[in-house]
């Protein structure tokens, strides 16, 4: 009986890992799309009441590791933007 329980636990763990990997893939796509959005954002045309939100998004993107950001951009098939 414990062998069956062990197999069920393994199956549940596999399912959970698969769900987490799918969630990670989705979050990478969101991060990639957000990075492209920020890179193409014309701040001169941004309404003043949106500055705080844009800054928050920009800070979150800057906190992502370079490797993760590259992977996120690859997920949306975007080229990294050269920073000054």
N, C-alpha and C positions, 0 to 999 in steps of 0.2 A: 504493500500500500504506500509506503514512503517513496518508492521509486516513481509511482504515478504522481504523487504530490510534487516531487522534485521536477518531473517533466512539465507539469502544469506551471510551476514557478518559472522555469526556463522559458516557456512559451509566453508567459505574461511579461517577463523582462524583455524578450525580443520585441514583443508588440509595443511596449513602452519606449524602447530605444528607437524603433522605427517611427513612432509618433514624434519623438523629440527631434529626430533628424529631419523629418518633414517640416516641423515648426522652425527649426534652424534655417532650413532652405528658404522658407517664406520670409523670415526675419532678415536674412541676407538680401533678399530681393527688395524688401522695404527700405533697408539701409542704402542699397545701391541706388534705388530710385530717388531717395531723399538727397543723396550726395549729388546726383545729376541735377536735381531741382535747385539745390543751393548753389552749385557751380554756375548755373545759367541764370540765376536770379539777378535782376537789375534792381539793385537796392535804391537807386534813384527814383524808381517808380513804385516802390513799396509804400503802402499807406503807413503812416507813423504808428498806428495802433497795432501793426503787425511786427514791429521791430523786435519786441520781446520774444515772440514765438519764433521768429527767424533766428535770433541769437541763441535761443535754447536748442533748436534743431542743429545749428552749426556747432555748438559746444558738444552736443552728444556725438556728432559725427567726428569731431576732432579727438574725442576720447577713445574711439575705436582704434585698435591696432592697425598698423599699415597693412599687414598681411590679410587681416579680416576685411578691411576696406577694399583691397584689391579683389578679394573673392566676391564681395558684395557687388562691385562694379562689373565683374565678369558675369555675375548672375543676371544682370540686366543688359549685358553686352555693351557696356559703356567704357570708354577710355578714361584712365585717370587724368585729372586736371592738374597741370603743372602749378605748383604753388610758388609764390614770389619769395 
